[in-house]
Amino acid sequence: LAESDSVREFLKLRVRHSNFLADKVTCENLWKEYSRTCDKYGWSPSSERQFYLKSKDILQAEYRATGDKHCGDNHNERGWSALTLVDDMDSPESY
């Protein structure tokens, strides 16, 4: 999978929009899960900076996610509201 497609495929595979703003995912957790998913499927990963830039565009436009500075256990991390991470139970070939 091309580097440019790996961010979109990861989001399609592992991220879902939520109707609840209280559902939040930190930027750090998204990056960790993206890295794990790329390793698992042998995808060429984007750099961390490119991941954040590409995922921001996709999350805002396609997932209606809202940037949030109050994520994480201590509510002091950057992340996204109205998103959830789902388990990676299916292979990307099934999408």
Secondary structure in CASP SS format (residue, H / E / C, confidence):
PFRMAT SS
TARGET T0000
AUTHOR 0000-0000-0000
METHOD secondary structure of the structure
MODEL  1
L C 1.00
A C 1.00
E H 1.00
S H 1.00
D H 1.00
S H 1.00
V H 1.00
R H 1.00
E H 1.00
F H 1.00
L H 1.00
K H 1.00
L H 1.00
R H 1.00
V E 1.00
R E 1.00
H E 1.00
S C 1.00
N C 1.00
F C 1.00
L C 1.00
A C 1.00
D C 1.00
K E 1.00
V E 1.00
T E 1.00
C H 1.00
E H 1.00
N H 1.00
L H 1.00
W H 1.00
K H 1.00
E H 1.00
Y H 1.00
S H 1.00
R H 1.00
T H 1.00
C H 1.00
D H 1.00
K H 1.00
Y H 1.00
G C 1.00
W C 1.00
S C 1.00
P C 1.00
S C 1.00
S C 1.00
E H 1.00
R H 1.00
Q H 1.00
F H 1.00
Y H 1.00
L H 1.00
K H 1.00
S H 1.00
K H 1.00
D H 1.00
I H 1.00
L H 1.00
Q H 1.00
A H 1.00
E H 1.00
Y C 1.00
R C 1.00
A C 1.00
T E 1.00
G E 1.00
D E 1.00
K E 1.00
H E 1.00
C E 1.00
G C 1.00
D C 1.00
N C 1.00
H C 1.00
N C 1.00
E E 1.00
R E 1.00
G E 1.00
W E 1.00
S E 1.00
A C 1.00
L E 1.00
T E 1.00
L E 1.00
V C 1.00
D C 1.00
D C 1.00
M C 1.00
D C 1.00
S C 1.00
P H 1.00
E H 1.00
S H 1.00
Y C 1.00
END
